[in-house]
Amino acid sequence: MAERSREIVAALLAAALISVVGVLLMRDRFSPAALDATLGATLVRKGPLRLRRRNYRAKFSRVEDGGSAEYFRTLPRKRMAAGVLLRDATGRVVLIEPSYKKTWEIPGGVVEMGEPPWTAAERELEEELGLVRRGMQALVIDHVPCADDGTPEGLVWVFDGGFLTDEERAGLHGTDPEVKSVHLLEIGEVSSLAKDSLSRRMQAALQAALDQRTNVYCEAGVPRRQEAHQGVVAMP
C-alpha cells in the first residue's frame, strides 16, 4: 500500500513538472535538449516513470515545433542583395543598364532563400555578364532603411570582383535579357545614372578596395563614423 502511495505521489509530481515545463517551452525558455539534462535525467531514475518520460518528450516536441513556427512567423524580415564591384586599370567601374527600370545598377541581384550572399554575387555576375569570380571578399555591408515607396529595409553586400582583364574588358557585354547595356564609368558619373544610395555604396566600396580594406559597414551607403576614422571617407 505504501509503495502504491509513493507511485501515486511521484506521478502527481511528474504531472506538475510537465505542466510547468510545458508553459516554459511555449515561452522559449527551455528546449528538449535542456530538459534531457535536467528533468529528463531526474525522471528516468524513477523506474515507474520511465514510460512517462518518453511521453512527455514527444508532447514537448510537438509543442516546441508549433511554438517555434509561430514564433518565427512573428520575427522581422530583411531583404538581401549582393553586388560585385568590377573595375579596369584606370579606376572606372562597371555599371549595368537594366531593361526593366530607369536607374542603373551594379552587377548583382537578390539573394535567394537559403543562399549565402557571396554565392548570390557569384551567380548573378555569371548570369548577367558571363564572368566567373570565386572567393571574393566583401568590401561593403550596407543597411538600407525602409523607403518612402514602401520598399522594406534590407542588407546589401558589395564584393570585390577585382580588375577586368584586357580580354574581359574588350568582350564586356550582357548575357541576360534583363541587361540592356554594360558600361565602364568614372565613379563620379554613377550618381547621375543610379540611385543616390547605390552611388554612395559604390564610392565606399571603391575606397575600401583602394585601401585594401574589407567589411566596411554602411548605413544607406554612408560609412559608419568609426569606419571614417579608419580611412574610409564618410559621405556628407
C-alpha positions, 0 to 999 in steps of 0.5 A, a space after each residue: 500500500 505504501 509503495 502504491 502511495 509513493 507511485 501515486 505521489 511521484 506521478 502527481 509530481 511528474 504531472 506538475 513538472 510537465 505542466 510547468 515545463 510545458 508553459 516554459 517551452 511555449 515561452 522559449 525558455 527551455 528546449 528538449 535538449 535542456 530538459 534531457 539534462 535536467 528533468 529528463 535525467 531526474 525522471 528516468 531514475 524513477 523506474 515507474 516513470 520511465 514510460 512517462 518520460 518518453 511521453 512527455 518528450 514527444 508532447 514537448 516536441 510537438 509543442 516546441 515545433 508549433 511554438 517555434 513556427 509561430 514564433 518565427 512567423 512573428 520575427 522581422 524580415 530583411 531583404 538581401 542583395 549582393 553586388 560585385 564591384 568590377 573595375 579596369 586599370 584606370 579606376 572606372 567601374 562597371 555599371 549595368 543598364 537594366 531593361 526593366 527600370 530607369 536607374 542603373 545598377 551594379 552587377 548583382 541581384 537578390 539573394 535567394 532563400 537559403 543562399 549565402 550572399 557571396 554565392 548570390 554575387 557569384 551567380 548573378 555576375 555569371 548570369 548577367 555578364 558571363 564572368 566567373 569570380 570565386 572567393 571574393 571578399 566583401 568590401 561593403 555591408 550596407 543597411 538600407 532603411 525602409 523607403 518612402 515607396 514602401 520598399 522594406 529595409 534590407 542588407 546589401 553586400 558589395 564584393 570585390 570582383 577585382 580588375 577586368 582583364 584586357 580580354 574581359 574588358 574588350 568582350 564586356 557585354 550582357 548575357 541576360 535579357 534583363 541587361 540592356 547595356 554594360 558600361 565602364 564609368 568614372 565613379 563620379 558619373 554613377 550618381 547621375 545614372 543610379 540611385 543616390 544610395 547605390 552611388 554612395 555604396 559604390 564610392 565606399 566600396 571603391 575606397 575600401 578596395 583602394 585601401 585594401 580594406 574589407 567589411 566596411 559597414 554602411 548605413 544607406 551607403 554612408 560609412 559608419 563614423 568609426 569606419 571614417 576614422 579608419 580611412 574610409 571617407 564618410 559621405 556628407 
